[in-house]
Amino acid sequence: MRNRNLEVAWHWSVLFALALGTVAAGQTVDWSSPLHYLNTSFEHASPLYWEIGSDGAVHVYLIYDHERSSPNRANGHWFFEIQAVPGAELTFVLHNFDNVWNGRRGSPLDNRTIGFISEDARTWRVIRLETTKDNCLRFGVTVRTGSLYVARLEPYRLSDLETLKERIAANPNVEITTIGKTVEGRQLEIIRIGRVEAPHRVLLRARAHPWEPGGSWVVQGLVERLLRDDADARRCLRRYCVYVMPMANKDGVVRGWTRFNVLGADLNRQWDRPPDPRINPENQALETWLASMVQQGRAPHLMIDLHNDNSGKLHVSRPDIDLEEYLAKMARLETMLREHTWFTEGSTTASFRNPGSIGEGLLERFGIDACVLELNANWIAGLDDYPSAKNWQLLGAQLCEALYHYFKDSAS
Ligand SMILES: [Zn+2]
């Protein structure tokens, strides 16, 4: 035990010393900051460590999550509570955005990257951040009450999903089915909105990647709009039924990770083959559910996987198969999104391909018209506004109408 404690102590002292740029053992370290603590003890908070730099700034080192058997690693989520002397003005520098994505080095930051702050972790306001030359983010805050939450985007937690489920569970238009469990044993569900017998079926998945709350907010907006029980909602539900996997990567969301599941699987990769149930039970659950729907003759006609990125496009991946009918449907979907929602970002070019993504996999292996809809995490051009929970819920509500028209003359 003593050895292990020594080992741990040595580990942290070296990390600390390396970060300070010094390894002088026994050197005293002063503390004169108004900062008390960075609290990450709550749901969806991001793993990190920190120190006060010689510049007086609070340097926060976010912890990467890693893909297994791969050089890929990701940071892009932050969510923590600053506890400090009331009225303290603090400068923060966030580190570790040297990501590897699809085997290439790259940064998730650009000069439009924004963040959010909140006194109660419920009501958020946007702040602009400075992207530094060494790929860090710098920003200043005033901790008026002694507590201030900081986040990349307006968080959507597992508890937010549980609250939604409780609110809608008794509605006769809702069925919530458990389809499997995450690596850590959390139940995964499909929420059905509408009638099984509806002529068209659409599947939406959100939160394959934990840092991307946009999809969760969109799904919530769509579900609540369809359950409003007015003439428009009834008209939509006569035409189509919605199946939602609202939070695919629950373990990652709870732990405040960025991209992968807790065994290093990317839930938007390797859809070109059946998933390994030991490593990727989240995709296995969806695969099993899909196979059963196909077997019952009730395969979804359309699948949209919701994500966040810095550009906001509809990703239409092009595997090496006959794509004519699929591309026509994706063009139609883009048109309907443009006409009935605030979406203006357009779709990927004819040379775009992202092998193993869910769009390709479901198209090739299940014959489902599937695609990825990225939501711009920095700016919503169609609204001339920042992305927010409210604006994403609006997209979800508008999506009801877009789907109504998408399925109008569809042969499927
Ligand atoms: Zn994503």
Residues whose N, C-alpha, C, O or C-beta is under 5 A from the ligand:
A	BS01	ZN	H209 E212 H307 N308
